[in-house]
């Protein structure tokens, strides 16, 4: 367990198990404490997997018998004691292993030998430590088991994975590999092994170029393609791969490498303890993928590190004894010649022998065989001659110092190519030629020929590049110059052509429509200076919205076209209209025509192409004389002037800042655009949309507007128009604006700030009229004459900005990008007014959203219920036709099979029942029938009382299967009568009479109210007669249906005889009595009668 909290949980569970076992065996435990050393038995419990995915015990278990016999025969070892053993199959499963360890504890064993699976050793070793019981593993290699503070009574006769690092480094040095990739399973043992190896690699300057952890079981089809893409990436990063995983995952890696062409000799794969069985598909961990032959090919040349197998005669003799003993008591397993005795047999022998020696020394020193810690301490830092696997040296952590072999896979088995000795630290390569993947005899390199970044071939490529560059350099330079000149010329020509031809801004006069029923809203007067009450502002914008349409054209009663747009006041106004269903604001210019000069065309293109959230979009212009019009997007809230004057709007300081920032942001963008400036900025040209975003309108197009006719008007109005104009652009002699500049826009913006701050018109507190105000402004007083700010309730920083904007010296007025920065600092939050409204609108918006979602969900549920009901009333195909059109055409079907059924004696049954009981009975019967017919390709036509009508082959065609579907369904329904019981008459056996006939029909939907899908034709009549002329518990089949069933095959039919049926004559009919594969019980029919069941039926039977 690598996670601390996980380890604590495991410790807690194991401690609980230990306490439980000690409680159960408390009396035995007390007795053990009283046992003296005169006791003559030493009992060991051996854990090893005999079954499961690694049944190593099937070829190694007899090493237990050999070791115990040898110890009992040695008079110098445990004199006076007799060793016995118990053994259990751990199956390499944690739960089974722990269960067996607990059984050993209950049986009173003195030591546990095993297991070989790390998943068992960890928790079992903790239990053994809590019991003070020696545990010696013969196969577990997890590095965590070396922690003596936790596993106090644990030792092992194999080495930890962490000891393999030196061998790997020796291999890398021999083959001159300095960079590798690692593919490791996420299982804890492999993750621990990976951590230890990575530490060794990095400390020895081995570059880890690729690292990937894979979940066990990559042979699963769902993950195969995903892992293939991972390996494809690894292929481009590393050439030498260390694989740390079990055989099944290794097989998946190598098969993917084969598919990706990585077994061509350019790559090498190293692994740990790979068994030959990993290549076969019948390994239960891997599943059978049918690729065993490919796996054998993929594994060719793979290098695997194994615990070294001795080559001494003693080892060969030992293996023969193990093989022979496996067929004796207590195992009785006969090994085939193909089954090899693994080196783990020697490790089992050494584990028992190590325990016996440590116990012998403990007893000789006066110790007890129950003192596990003392016995294990005798095992540490110990070296002895193993009778099976050579020199055995146990280090201070209880781990064996192992010797390893490096093997490679060839011809279905592993062949030794090198040995590693822990004692010498040497790596000895045998005189063996390694055949690498792809059949190569030369080991692959750890990098491509030119390096991963082509750095090794860079100099050569540079030389080639110099030659190429020298040859084509001059040519390229000439081509580039010519191409650039050509590009400039083409671009210029395209631009000019675009100006002349691409007039997306152009609007036809006939496409403009005026809004009908636009009523003028009274102008708020409470916040206006006294002189504003006497005139209308010269550029008033039709309330600049629907709020105040001051200047509108006449509405023609039969047309909304603004075909006769005329000025109805002294000054030209604006009109709200429509253009291609879009609401727009239309401004008429006081000029008869427009010359489309190049400058005008450029200006129109620039204005049309500009886009910013604080610039009101320019829709286009109409130049059809005498109607010279500009069309702008419509803003619902109207102009800033209108909103400020309307007391219904509660505008706090945050809103004022947001509006100020919106205008400044729009002007900042406009000043940095090709348009450069506005020229007529005022509060009536600042529009507010439905989202409370302020956008500037009527900007640009100075050349287009040039030459407008002057209108004679009241002088007061002319002076009032100049209140937003910078002093340097006022011509007093003509009482008009002269010239344009960006600094003048800043002055106008300062006046707008005063309007926003005071929610009033400019100079609201001044008793002078517009003419006197303008003359005072032009007097250039010191300080200059400006609006009074003594009553302004805003922050001082806002006032300072206002004053800077209307400075008398244009150069002292700030640029708009500085204005935006200063406003944002003053605001300290978002710059958009919508952002300031979020907190107020959030709850309401969320409520509305939930309400819409709920209504939508209810609508969808109701729609789904309606469709389900419709599909129950009518066939789905017919229902779809009805949904798409009002009626469904009747359709002929050449051949269908119809089923009729009836409950025999229903009239008598009804007379014995209450109405509600009859309803319940019919509902139970129909529900049961409806459930059964869903298993077949049929459609229920109708139920009338106890009658049940079904058809197959209509309305959904199913070839020649219809007779078989009906026949199989009829058998199922008849079989159900064997089990069906009437709820209020449980002892009554219901009798069903069934008739089937095959032939043509016409089908269609009848009626609009409660529409019904009906069948018509002679076939329906005959099917009905087949039912009424049948017997209870019988399926009566016509000659036509019988022919179809015989053609399908598998149905059992019996001739009934001939019957005289009205309008049919004498016909031969049949009973359907079963079919092949149908083994459900059918109710026994009553004896047949020669008289008709009901005299009212037009059916007669021949004798």
Secondary structure, 3 states (H helix, E strand, C coil): CCCHHHHHHHHHHHHHHHHHHHHHCHHHHHHHHHCCCCCCEEEEEEEECCCCCCCCHHHHCHHHHHHHHHHHHCCCCCCCCEEEEEEEECCCCHHHHHHHHHHHHHHCCCEEECCCCHHHHHHHHHHHHHCCCEEEECCCCCHHHHCCCCCCCEEECCCCHHHHHHHHHHHHHHHCCCEEEEEEECCHHHHHHHHHHHHHHHHCCCEEEEEEEECCCCCCHHHHHHHHHHHHHHHCCCCEEEEECCHHHHHHHHHHHHHCCCCCCCCEEEEECCCHHHHCCCCCCCCCCCCHHHHHHHCCCCEEEEECCCCCHHHHHHHHHHHHHCCCCCCCCCCCCCCCCCCHHHHHHHHHHHHHHHHHHHHHCCCCCCCHHHHHHHHCCEEEEECCCEEEEECCCCCECCCEEEEEEECCEEEEEEEECCCCCCEEECCCCCCCHHHCCCCCCCCCCCCCCCHHHHHHHHHHHHHHHHHHHHHHHHHHHHHHHHHHHHHHHHHHHHHHHCCCCECCHHHEEECCCCCCCCCCCCCCCHHHHHCCCCCCCHHHCCCCCCCCCCCECCECECCCCCCCCCCCCEEEEEECCEEEEEEECCCCCCCCCHHHHHHHHHHHHCCCCCECCEEEEEEECCEEEEEEECCCCEEHHHHHHCCCCCCCHHHHHHHHHHHHHHHHHHHCCCCCCCCCCCHHHEEECCCCCEEECCCCCHHHHCCCCCCCCCHHHHHHHHHHCCHHHEECCCCEECCCCHHHHHHHHHHHHHHHHHCCCCCCCCCCCHHHHHHHHHCCCCCCCCCCCCCCCCCHHHHHHHHHHCCCCHHHCCCHHHHHHHHHHHHCCCCCHHHHHHHHHHHHHHHHHHHHHHHHHHHHHHHHHHHHHHHHHCCHHHHHHHHHCCCCCCEEEEEEEEEEEEECCHHHHHHCCCHHHHHHHHHHHHHHHHHHHCCCCCEEEEEECCEEEEEECCCCCCCCCHHHHHHHHHHHHHHHCCCCCECCECCCCCCEEEEEEEEEEEEEEECCCCCEEEEECHHHHHHHHHHHCCCCCEEEECHHHHHHHHHHCCEEEEEEEEEEECCCEEEEEEEEEEECCCCCCCCCCCCCCCCCCCCCCCEEECC
